[in-house]
Amino acid sequence: MVQGATTLERVRSYLRQNRSRLRAAPTPEEQMEMLAQAQQPSPEESIASLQVIEHDTMRATAVPPADQPNALRHFLDGIQRQRILYYEGVVPVFYAYLSAVVRSRVDGRMCCLQLQHTPALLQRDGLYAPLRYVDAEGLRQHGIPVRDTEAGTPLPPHPTLVQQSANRISNDRELLERELAQRWLQHLQESGSEDWLVVDGGIGEISAAKPETRLIGLAKTSTGVERSLTPEQMRVVYGLAKGERTSVFAISRPGQPATYSWFVRLHDPQKGSLLFGLLRVEMPAVHDLLKHVDQLSSWLLQDRVPLSVPDPRYDRLLYPMRDCEQYLRAIAPSTAQLEALVQMVPSTPMQETAF
């Protein structure tokens, strides 16, 4: 093991010593197709109940101008970068890089705050595979972090192996984001801050540990919620004009605490599709937080500019969230780095491996 080496450097050393018995990985195009087929259903797709709580029925209301400075100050997002590096026998071995960051708005500029006990960035990487079927001991001897995807006996078929690794990687990224969010919520609570933490997507798992906190989630897509709307509610949601929001409704998902939610239209729908500029907001299901809904909606409308162009999701992607994405992509291992590792394994017939 090389002291002080990165995971990718250690993987390179391992491959240099073992590549003669390994099998080459699929091409990026083949792998994208595999991962698309193995994509696990999102919890967002499953809604147990949806109930309007602000009015008797779902309605559209104009968002009033904000009467306080924008307190949406801290923004959290995460990314995952993954690639099958090689096969051991018929078993795919994935490399995954996971990271999450909180970028804060200070004097109109985005930055990572340097706090003593609360990190702005969390990063993890390693190899993912069913460890009983690969050279786990050799990987550990090289100091390579490994995550067991826990395939059973007998060896599952190839699509199942891919799905198990993809699911574990996605779950680990969610855990990383949740850890960072909870540490920031703890910091904001202990410091008595009036700032809000904004996260990408739903907040069910995050709010479970700290329900009475200034936290909102921004969902750019809401398939599960939309499927749960009645025809009358759909007409209200899709009929929102720019600067309007819906009534607040409570949603519950299997295995998660309930959350409050509402839709807000950021941009004129006449400039795009039915969903153009339609953003769904989540907050903890705490009654005392309902008084902030109009203020939060107004602040979100303020954050329509600058536009997140050239991103095709610019109508629903707030610039601070795009800033998080850009920051994380800039520090992540590049595609070229991963492809260089892939090319170390020759495209030769694999040696038979007994399981």
PyMOL commands that set and color helices and strands:
alter all, ss='L'
color gray80, all
select helices_A, chain A and resi 7-21+28-38+43-45+131-133+136-141+158-191+204-209+223-228+231-238+269-271+287-302+319-331+335-342
alter helices_A, ss='H'
color red, helices_A
select strands_A, chain A and resi 23-24+49-52+60-62+72-88+91-106+109-111+121-129+146-148+196-200+215-219+244-246+249-252+259-265+278-284
alter strands_A, ss='S'
color yellow, strands_A
deselect
rebuild
show_as cartoon
